[in-house]
Every structure is written in C-alpha cells, then in structure tokens.
Amino acid sequence: MFAAEDITAADGTVIPADGLISEVSLAENMTAKFDVQIPFGWYYVKEISTDEHYILNGEKYLVNFEYMGQDIQNVDIDCGQFVNLLKRGRIEGHKVDDKSEPLENAVFGLFTADCVKFSRDTAIMTAASDENGCFEFTDVPFGQYIVREIESPRGYILSDKEYAVSIAEDGEVIEITAENKPITVEISKRDVYGNELVGAEMVLENADGETVDKWTSDGTNHIVSKLGAGEYMLKEIAAPDGYVIATDIKFTVDVYGNVIVENVEATVTSENGNPLIVMVDDTTKVQISKQDITTGEELPGATLQIIDEDGNVVEEWVSTDEAHFIEGKLIAGREYTLRETIAPDGYEIASEIKFTVNDDGTVTEVVMYDELTSKTDTPYTGDNHNDFAAFAMLGAASVIIAILIITKKGKKHE
C-alpha cells in the first residue's frame, strides 16, 4: 500500500506521496489483507511482484480512508480483484532445403518439454510452412516447449530434430530455422562382373504406374532426388547390346529416406551416403556345336560364320573338338544365321540355320550337323589295256571249260 498524496499524521509526521505504507502476500485462498493503523487520506494498492508465469499488474487501485464517526473504530475497504495475465510469446520458423531455398507444406507441432511421442494428436498446436517457408506459433504461454516437424514436404526426409524453446518474457519472439534434405536414391546399372554399363534404357515408376524418371545409363550412378515416400518399380526397357534385360526391382521409400528393396535383406550405401540400388544385367550366351550327324561328336575343321539381320558377319571361327561359346556379343531377341562356308574333308557343307538369342539369360544352344560326302562308281574311261585284260581272262576261262568237256568225253569211250 502506498500513499496517494502527502498525508499528515496526528503527530505532525508527513507521509510523502508514493511512500510505502505496508506490503502483504496472498494467502492460500488468493486474498490479501492490510491490517494497519493509518491516518485519514488517499491511498492506493499496487502489485509489486507476481508469479514468473504472469505479467505484473501495473494498475493502481485508489482507496479513501476517511472518518466514519466516533463509534466506528475499524474501517474495512475492499480494493477489488487484481487480474494477472499470462506471459505470452511467439515462435517464428523458417523451413528451407539443403540449399537454403524455402520449402512449403512442412507441418510442425508445438509440444510440451517432456513429450516423447510427436504427432498431431499430442501437439499443443500445429503450423504449416507457406510458400516462403514461414510458419509461426502465436500466443504461446510462458514455459518451455519442443518444436518438431511432424510432416515433411513430399520428396524430403522427415526431420527428427527437436528445437527446445522457452517463453520467459511477455511478447518474446523466438526464431528457428529448420532444414530438410531431399530423399535421394542412387541407381547403379552393372554387369555380372560388377562393371558399370552404358546404354541401358531405364524407367522408374510409382505405385500408380506413372513415370517418375527416365534415363539411359552412362557408366555412373544415376541420382533420383526429391523422391516421395512410397512404392516404386525400377524397370529396364532396353538392355545394351550383348546383355539381357534385367528383372524389375520393386522397392519402398519411407519418410526418413530409408529404402527397402523387395527380396533383398540388406541395402547398400553409395559413396555419397545415399541408398544404392544395383540392377545387374546378365550377358547373352550362345553355344554353337558342329557335329558329325552319324556319331554326334564335335567335328573339327569347319569354317563357320554368324550373320546378323543386316547381312553382316559378326562372328567367324573354325570348329574344334569343343563347342564354340559366344558371350556378351549377340543381341538378345535378335535373329541370326549360322552359316558353314568350308566343311571338313570328307563332309558336305550343311544348310544354314536361323536362330534367335534367348532374352532370359539362358544359353542359346545351336547344333549344326555335317554329313559325309556320298560314294559313286568309277566311270568307264576307254582304256584299251583294261579291255585286253578282260578279254584275255574271258578266253582263258573258255579254254579251261573246253578242256574239261573233252576230258570227260574221253573217259566215256574207254
């Protein structure tokens, strides 16, 4: 309680204006009582301290202590209620990507300082970033809080960073900047030996079958950035020459940027620290066997060619006692012609064989048989010496027959 004016006591003592008369604290029932003896005059009651959560009430409540008659010894004066308002502040946030560009549609929650589960349901209030990346929480009461992202913009990793904030003064403004990194996946196109492949035509589709990205492999990891959480299918629509189109790969991306590949127990990480999906192309495999049609054994010495659809010779060799194996050279799904240009001695040249290279990675087996050359009678050449020998043998045979007949007749007459 203070004197509202200069007040002169009965003994002549002067209480100056704004002089402190007495101070009290609130009781448990939130009331206070000044029990003092004071001279008549004007006074005011004013709050000089309060709980730290509240704004100090600066109002002065005037009271007039005046003479009420000689029969009244005590005067009770009601000063009314003192109202305190909570201290409130504001939290201003700015949402940016890893290049400090503003991000829209990030949802943040304001949580109590002891919160352990962060969601819309447990948030005191929520706010979303606008096109400029700005968001704010207004009229935040005195206290300590946590600001945390509960929904990230599509294509960005949900941040689990917690921002501890404290409102200690009325009108206080706290600023925070929250950063999101894009969800990034790297895709490697390799052969069975681990070498990067050039020329594979690739497409990435979402769960609705829509094309998210399309590219041709260039021998380096392909980077797909700002990939929204969900299911995806990686497809190869055309393999490089000499390779077979790989099986589709299905994978899932979560809001934290983690990648789970179907039928794969562990994921691989690239040198950049991003999830890496490796698609492997098997080579085309063709086995050409040159065999004797009678024995079924490999036939050495035949000169063979493989001709493509344009008439170009793409492979030529001489057969040995083992089948000829061609890997990673012929194009899957294409038709070729196997041609024999020179047959081994004693064999006929076989007819051409058309074949198509398997597109599933299995070995395309082609067998070409050679037949032995046919045998013919020796033709008459008109040689006189041979004719004479023949007639001589015939004459000798006649003489022998005649002698035998004569001999037999002689014996009969005897």
Beta strands, then each sheet from edge to edge (+ up, - down):
strand 1: 2-3
strand 2: 7-8
strand 3: 14-15
strand 4: 41-46
strand 5: 60-65
strand 6: 88-97
strand 7: 107-112
strand 8: 125-128
strand 9: 134-141
strand 10: 143-151
strand 11: 162-167
strand 12: 173-180
strand 13: 184-191
strand 14: 198-206
strand 15: 211-218
strand 16: 222-225
strand 17: 230-238
strand 18: 249-253
strand 19: 259-261
strand 20: 268-269
strand 21: 275-281
strand 22: 285-292
strand 23: 303-307
strand 24: 313-318
strand 25: 324-327
strand 26: 335-342
strand 27: 353-356
strand 28: 363-370
sheet 1: 1+ 4- 5+
sheet 2: 2+ 3-
sheet 3: 9+ 6- 12-
sheet 4: 8+ 7- 10+ 11-
sheet 5: 16+ 13- 21- 20+
sheet 6: 15+ 14- 17+ 18- 19+
sheet 7: 25+ 22- 28-
sheet 8: 24+ 23- 26+ 27-
end
